[in-house]
Amino acid sequence: MVYKKKSIVIGIETSCDDTAVSVVNRNRNVLSNIIIHQKIHKKYGGVVPELAARLHEKYLVKAVNMAISSAKINKNQIDAVSFTLGPGLIGPLLVGASFAKSFSMGLKIPLIGVNHVQAHILSQFIKKGNLNKSYYPIFPFLCLMISGGHTQIVKVNDFFKMEILGSTLDDSVGDAFDKIARMFGFSYPGGPKLEYFSKNGNSKKFIFSKPLVKGLDFSFSGLKSHVMQFIKKKSKKNPYFVQNNLSDLCASIQRIIAEILLEKVKKAIADTGIFRVSLAGGVSANNEIIRHFLVLEKKNKKWEIFIPKKKYATDNAAMIAITGLLKYEKNIFDPINVCSYSKFQTF
C-alpha cells in the first residue's frame, strides 16, 4: 500500500455510549467531528451495554453520512477507515467494527484498528488551529491518562512505543468521581456535576486522607470509602449536612484528587527525568485538575504541560481518526478478521 500525499482517514468510535465519527486529512486537520450522545442511559444511572449497542446500530450510518458531508468530501476520497478495536463495551465495539469492516471491503481501502487508550494519548497530535508542529509534545513525554475506565501514567517514546509506568489498583479516577457524585444525589454522569457545584466552594473546608500507594500506582477505592463514611457520620447528626455543604464538599474532593494525581506525576518526572507531560482522557477536561498542573508549570520552568481541547478529551472519533492517520502513514493495517476486545491490552 502506497501512502498518498493527500490522505483522508475516517474514524469510528463506539466503545461506550457515544456514536462518533470523524474525518481527518494528512495535515492532521479535523475536517469533521460528529458525536451523537445517547441520553437515555441517564435514567438507568449508568450505561446499559445492550441498549448502547442497539442505538449505535441506529445512529452509526447517520453519523457517518453527517461526517462525510460536513468534511465536504465524498466517500470515494477516503483512503482508510479506522475504528475503536478496544477496550470498551464489547457489544458497542462489535457494532463499530462490523461497520468499519464493511466500509473497508466496500470501498477497497485499508482497515485500521485502534486502541482506545492509545488514541486518547495521541489526540495531542491533532492540529490545533494555525499552530505549527512545534506545539506537539516532543518524544519522549509522560502522559497522565485519566478517564472513567482508566488511570495510568504512560511513558510515550514514539507514536506506537508506549510503556505503562503506573496504573490504578482498583477504581479509575473517573469512576471515583461518578460514585462520589452519586452519594450527593447527582445523576449519571456525576463527575461534571460535581465540578459544577465546586466552583463556589472552599476546597480546604474538608480534609480527606490520601491513599498510601507505593511507586506510581493509584488507588481511589479508599478515598471513596472515606467520603462515604464521612457523609454518613455527619448526616446522622444533621440530615441536611450534604445539602448545606455541597459546594465545599465538591471543591474539597476535587482538590484532594487533583493533588493525588499531581504528586504521582511529580514522582514520575523525578524517576524519568522527563519534564514534558500531557493530560488525556475525559477527566483531563476537569478545570481543577488542569489548574493544579498549570500552576506547577509556572513555578517550574522546565515543565511543559500539554492540555487537550475539551472536545478531544472526552470520547470522540477525531482521536480514532488521527491515530488511524498515523498508522496509515506507517503502513500499519489490520486484516478483516481482526477481533475486538473489551479489556485493556498492552500497547
Disulfide bonds with the S-S distance in Angstrom:
none
